Amino acid sequence: MIDFHNHVLPNVDDGSKSLKMSLNMLKSAAAQGITDVINTVHYFHPKVKDGEITLNNILEKTGLLQNEIDKHSIPIKIHCGSEIFFRPNLVELKNDPLATFFHGKYMLIEFDLFQIPSTYKQELFNLKMEGITPIIAHPERYQAIHRNINIIPNLLEAGCIIQLDAGSLLGHFGSKVKLIADRIIKNRWCQIIGSDSHNDRRRNFCLNAAIDLINNRIDPKQLVIENPRKVLNGEEILVDVHYEEIKEKQGIIYQIKSKMGLK
């Protein structure tokens, strides 16, 4: 398996706080059958000092971590990537190798959990016009999605890729997020699942547990092997979107459930 979204590189963002923690996390990942880890360091995040998030610095730290991985005989290869916090003029990052997985084809984007700016459609469209496919990180955790789940298929129709957090399926972020995550899987709106691991405790690698949970509903191979590999290789991920827009009916309870995707 390939874990597409995590923060295992030590001492660069809000993820792993030490080499020891990173190695503990990676041992757990290997025990789950994960062979490749795409570290997605927070980039342009308001809580992270971007002065330390430079291409050379991340490449150097990734190389040092890989040396330690090999020294400890952990059968994992680590790859460089980033998670871009939504900002104006995202298209300005089109030539930034760290922002676009070193081939200029994909960009992993996260939004503020509490609000999605009204400009997001135009920003994502601008990326698509430059040949960059936006990958939307953990939309199931955004309050705007809780209010209107139809945003997700609209994103897919606009050419975006949806990445779900494994922990969301396991209930790590609460029952509401889990319900939305389940709906996304049921409707086959998800193309990639990642652990979004940050430490060796509650937010560790958890792909295996999430896959076990959904294995009887969907073939997980595309979500944790094939599509993450396509991102690494700069290959196109095909998305087939079929859905019926959730309609509101009279009754406040029905409207609330509909907007949460529970009807």
N, C-alpha and C positions, 0 to 999 in steps of 0.2 A: 504494500500500500504506500501511497504518497500522502504525507500530511501537508496540505497546501497552505495553511494559515497558522502561524505560531510565533511566539516571541521567546525563542530558546537561546538566542545569542546573549551572553551575559553582559550586564552593565552598559546597555545602550538605550533602553527605554524602560517601560514599566513591567517588563518581563523578568527573566531570570536575573537574580541578584549576585550570582557567583558562578565560577566554573564548576564547582561541586554541584550546585543546583542544576546547572545545564546537563551535566553528565547523568545525574539521577533521572532527569526528565527523559533523556535520550535512551537510557537503559529501559525505562518503562515503555517508550515508543517501540524499541526493538522487540520487546517481549510481546507486543501486540501484532507483530508482523509488518511494521512500518519499515521500509527500506530507504526511503528518501524523505527528507524534511526540507520544506521551503520556508526559510525564516523570513517573515514579513515584518521587518522593523517599522515602528511608527515613524512616519515621515510627515513633516509639517503639522505635527500635532501640537495643540496649545500647551500640553503638559510635558512636552519633551523638548530639550534643548537641541535645536537643529544644527547648531555649530558642531556637534559631535556626530551627527548623522551625515557623513560625507561618503562618497563612493569608495575612496581609498581606505578610509577608516573601517567601513563595513567589510570590504574585501579582506583587509588584514585580519580583522577579528574572526571572520568566517574561516580563514585559513588556519589560524591558531586553534580554533575550536575543532576543526576537522583533524588536525594533528593529534589533539587529545583524544578525540573519538577513536582514531586508529590505534593510538597507544593503549587504550583500554579495551581494544578488540570489540567495539560496538559496531555491528554491521549496518551502519547508516551513512549515507552521503548527505551532506548539508548543502543547500543551494541558497543563493542570495535573492531577496525580493524586498518589497516594502508594502506598507499599507498607508495610502495617502488619505489624510484627513481632508474632507471636502473643503475647497477654497475657491475663490474666484479665479478665472483664467487657468483652469487645469491644463488646458491645451499647451500652455507655456512649458510644461514638463515633458512634452512629446519626445524630446531628444535627450532626456535624462535616463541613462541606462538603469539606474537603481529604481526609478519610478515605473519603468515599463518592462521589467523582467529581462533586460539586456537584449531585447529584440524589437522593441517598439510596437508590440502587437496587443498587449493587455495592460490594464492598470487596475489594481485593487483599491477600491475607494470605500471609506467609511464615513458615515454622517454622525452628527451629534445625536445622541440617543433620544433627545427630547424634541428636536425639531429638524425638519428637512427644509432648507432654503427654497424659496419659490423659483430661484434661478437654476435649479438642478437639471431640469429638462434641457435647457439650452446648453449648459456646460457639458452634459453627456453627449448631446448631439454634436457639439464641436469636436469632441474626441473621436466619435465615429467617423466624422468627415475627414479626419486625419489618419484613419485606418487603425485606430486604437479602440479595442473593445473594453468597455468598463465592466469590471467585476464588482458587484455590490456586496460588501461584507455584511454578514449577519443581519439582513433586513428584518428578521423576525424579532429583533430586540428593539426596534425603533417604534416610538409611540405613534408616529404618523401612520405606520403600517397597522398598528392595533386599531386605529380609528377607521382605516380604510385599506383593507387587504388587497383591493383591486389595483393598488399602486404596483404590486409585484408583477402581475401579468402585463401591465402596461410597460414596465421596464423591460420585460422580455421581448415584447413586440417592438420596442425601440432598439433592440439589438444588444441589450446588456446580458450578462451572465449573473446568476444568483449563487452566492456561497453561503451555506448554512453552517452554523456552529454546532459541532457534535454535542457540546454541553447543553445547548438549547433543547435538543431532543431528549436529553436525560433529565431535564428539569432543574438544571443548575442555576438558571436565571429566573425561576419562578414558574407558576402554573400557566399564567397568561402567555408567556413566551413559548412554553412547551406546546400549548394548544395551536399557536400560530405556526410553529415549526412542523407540527404534525400535519396541518392543513397544506403546507407547502409541499411536503413529501407526497401526500395523498393526491394532489393535483399535478405532481411531477413538474413543479416549477423550479426545482433545484438542480444545478449542474455539477456543483462541487460541495463536498463536506470537508471541513477542516476542524482541528481541535481548538484552535485559538488558545493554545496553552500558554500560560504565563509563569507557572511555578511548578514545584514538585509536590504540591499539596492538592488543594481543591481544584485548581485549574491546570491539571496535568493533561498529558495526552490521553484522549479517551475515544479514539476512532472505533476501536473494536467494540466497545459497549454500545455505541450508537448504531453501528452496522448490525449488530445482533438484534437490536430493537426493531429495525426496519426491514430486515432481510426477507421477511415473509410478504412484504408489500411491494418491494422494488428491488431490481438487481443493482447492488451497490457498486459493481465494478466500474461503471462509468464515473461515479461520483468520487471515488477514492483512488483510482488507478488511471483510467484512460483520459479523462478530461484534465486532471492535474498535469499529466504528462504532456498533453497538447499545449498547455500554457507554457511549460518549460521549453518546449520545442518551437513555440510560435506558430502552432497549427490552429486551424479554425475549429471551433466547437459549434456544432450544428444544434440549433434549438428549434423544437417543434412545439408551438404554443397552441393548445386547444383549451378554451375555458369559456364558461358562461359567466358574464359579469354578475356579481351578487347584487340583487335588486332589493331596495328597501320596501317594506310593506308597513301597513299601519301597526302600531303597537311598539312601545319603546323597548320592550324586552327583545322582540324580533330584530329591531334595528341594531341594538347593541350586539347581539349574537352575530348578525350578518356582517357587521363591520369587523368583527373578530374572526370571521370565517368559520363560525360554529353552527350555522344553520343546517 
